[in-house]
Amino acid sequence: MKLRPEMTSDALTRLKRARGQLNAVIEMMENGQDCREALTQLAAVSKAIDRAGYKIIASGMRHCGAARDRGEEPEMTEEELEKLFLALA
């Protein structure tokens, strides 16, 4: 399934935010800052990346479901989407 802007805009926003947070974590580590602050930010990065992945899967499920409802062959099977979902879990 191709990533389309209408399917990924929210996930992309989350990933860009995570990129900024990750850059901040790297700077904290390079500058020898408190580990609690760095780890808190790293946890936020991890959560943002996970949520972006789940958003992409959810969009794919909606997209493929809509294709089925129109009588078209979806780009991915439910089993393929489930496998991708479980890879994130």
Secondary structure, 3 states (H helix, E strand, C coil): CCCCHHHHHHHHHHHHHHHHHHHHHHHHHHCCCCHHHHHHHHHHHHHHHHHHHHHHHHHHHHHHHHHHHCCCCCCCCHHHHHHHHHHHC
